Amino acid sequence: MSLDKLARGPRYGRMAVGVALFLVLALPWLMMPAGWRARRCLAVLAWRLLLRSFGISVQVHGTPMPAAGTLYVANHISWTDIPVLGLVTRAAFVAKDDMRGWPLIGRLTAEYGCVFVERERRGKVGAQAAELASHLEAERGLVLFPEGTTGLGDGVLPFRSSLFALVPGIGEGTARVQPITLRYAHADGRAFNPQEQRQIAWIGDDELLPHALTLAGMGRIRAEVWFETPIEAGDRKALARACEAAVVARLGRCAEP
């Protein structure tokens, strides 16, 4: 057996134990009434266990706006973005409707408060906007990934202004919007090389289990979260451009030697 495989063995064991504990916590969490404060505490503990099982620590920069009524706009790199942002924000997620049917994950994300959006069903725009409004009016905020899919993380795909159209208050200037920049790096902050960056990203037709095993074998990873300067919510196209520019600028600064 190679030294590399020997080194990765304990990491896979750590992943297996962490995922098992995450699932154990998920069972009582699913049975708790939605309003219980303990439910949020249990969710945070579960996210933390899951991230630690993959060797991922989270470093936060900047000050998040209070979650209630806030739309957080983030770049999207991997499925790990969900536990990372779930750990540091009290927010639900705007997710593609096909996620609803995923085994276990679909049930967990639905119970966590994810809003499943059928982006191609124009006839449901009004109902979907009302559901988003109910989240923004409650204690929780919303996380939107306006790229519409995941990318490599060394840059961003164009932010789709059409996704902002579903959010109440956009265009009237009443919504509160804060961009978030996500970046994954070595534990000491060094940037990943292109091959490593591709291993972090979960894109295209990547299958979850092989990706998770690769991720677990990479060693310690730092997930960096920047809460950028809030942006006034105006025209949705201008807002999409402003949020994209904030994330691009942050990633550019991170890439500087």
N, C-alpha and C positions, 0 to 999 in steps of 0.2 A: 504494500500500500504506500502511495506517495505521501510526502510530508504535507502536501496541500490537503489531501483527503483526511489525514489525521487531524489537521488543524480545524477542518470544517465539521468534523464529527460532533464535538460538543455544541457547536452552533446549531446544528440541526436538532439536537436533543433539547436545547433551550427553546427553540421554536416550537417543538411538539408540546412541551410542558406549558408554555405560555398560551398557545392556542387552546389547549385543553382547559386551562383555567378560565380563559375568556369565555368559552362555551358554558362552563359551569356557572359563571356569573350571569350569563345571558338568560338562563332559564328562570331564576327568580325575578330578574328584571322584567321579563316579558309578562309576568303575572301581577306586577305591581300596577295600581291605578296610575294614570298619566300624571295626576297632579302631585304625587308624593315627592317631597324634597329628596328623600332617600334614593329615588329613582335616578336623579341627576348625579348624585354622589357615586352610585353604583356604576353608572355609565362612564364617568371619568376614570374610575378605578379599572374598568374593563379596557378602555382605550389605552391606559398607561401600561397595563400588563401586555396587551397585544403588541404595542410598539417596542417594549423592552425585549419581548421574545424574538424580535427581529434585529435587536441591537440598535434601535433607533432612539436617540435622545432628541428633545425639542428645545430649541433656543428661540426666545421671543424678543423682537425688537419693536420699539414704538409702543404707543398706547392705543388699545382698542376702544372704540366708542362703546357706550352701553349697548348691550345686545338688543334690547327691546326696540323694535321699529327700525333697526339698522339692516341695510343690505350690504353684505360683504362681497366684494367682487375679486375673485382669485384666479390665478393661472392654475392649470391642471396638469399634473405629471403622472400620477399613479393612484392606485386604489388606496395607498397609504395616506393620501391627502385627507381622506375622510376621518380616520382616527386622529391625525395630527390636528386638524381644525376642530374636531369634536372635543379634543382635550383643552384647547385654549379659547374656545368661544362657546357661548350658550346659544347655539344657532342650529337650525335645521338646514337641509340641503335641497337644492333644486336638482332633481335627478331625472335621467331619461326613463320613460315609462317601462322599457323592457327590463329594467333592473327589478321591477316589482315581482317578476316571475323567477328570479334567481333562487335556488335552494338555500334556505336559511337566511342568506344575506338579504334577500328581498323582504322577508318577514321582519328582520331586525331593523333594517333601514326604515320600513314603514312605521314600526312602533316607535322608532327614535324621532319621527316627525318629518321625514323626508317628503317633499312634495314631488310626486311623479308627474312629469309634463309630457303630453303627447304633442310634440312640436309640429307635427305635420297635420294635425287635426284642427283646422281653423275654426270649425264649428264649436269647439270646446274652449276657445280662448277666454270667453267670459267667465265660465265656471272655474277655469284654472286660475285666472286673475283673482277671483274672489277667494280661492283657497290660499293663495299667496298673501292676500290682504289680511286674512285672519291670523296668519303667523306674525306678520309685521305689527299687528295691533295687540298681540299678546306679549308675554314676557320674553319671547325668543326672537332672534333675528333670523336672517336667511343668508346662506352662502350660495352665490351664483358662480358657475364656471362658464363664462361667456365664450370661450373658445369652442364649446360644444363637444369637445373630445379632449383626449390627453395628448401631450406633446413631449418632446425629449427633455424639456426643462432648461436648455441652454438659451432659449429664446421663447417667443410666444407666437401662437397662431393668431390670425386676426380676431379681435373681439367682435362677436356678432351682435349688432345693435338690435336685431329682431328679438333676441332673448330678453332684452331690457323692457320690451313693450308689454310683457306680461306683468311687470311689477307696478303695483299701484303707486301713484305719486310721481312717477317718472313723467316729465313733461309739464307737471304743475309746480315743480320745485319743492314739493312737500316731503319727498323721500329722503332719508339720510343714507349716504353712500360712502363706504370706506374701501379703497382698494387694499388687497393683501397680496404680497409677493411670497411665493413658496420657492425654496431652493434646497436641494439635497447636496451634502458634501461629506468629505471625510470627517471623522470625529474632531480633528484639529482645525477644521475649517478649510482645508485645501480642496480645491475644485477637483471633481472627477474628470478623468480623461474621457474622450468620446465613447470608448468601449464600456467603461464603467457607467457613464451616463445612460447608455442604452439599457444596461442591466437594471438600473433603477426605474426607468420609465416603463409604464404598462400601456402599450399602444397597439393599435391595429388588431390583429388576431391573436395576440398573446394569450395563452391559457393561464389561469390563475395559479394552479398548483406548481407548474414548472417555474413560473415567475417567483412565487413565494420561496421555493427552494433556492433559487439563485440569489435572491435577496438575503436569505438567512446565511448564506455562505460568504457574503461579502465582508463581514466584520462590522466594526462599529461605524454607524452612520449618524450624521447630524442633520436634522430637519430644521431649517431656519425659516422663521415666519416673521415677515415685516408688516406691521400695521402702518400703512402709508397715510399721508395727510388726507383727511376727508375731502370729498369733492361735492360741490353743490349740484344737486340733481336738477338738470334742465332738459334740454332736447336729448333724446335717447342716443342719437348718433354722435353728438358732441360728447355725451357722457361716456359712451363706449370708447371713443378715441382718447379721452382724458384718462380713463382707468388703464387702458392698454399702455399709454405713454408712461404712466407712473410705474408700472411693472417692468416695462422694457428698460427704463432708466435705472431702476434698482439692480436688475440683472447685469446691466452694463457696468455699473460700479463694482459689483461683486467680481466681475471678470478681470478687472484691472489688477496688474501685478502689485 
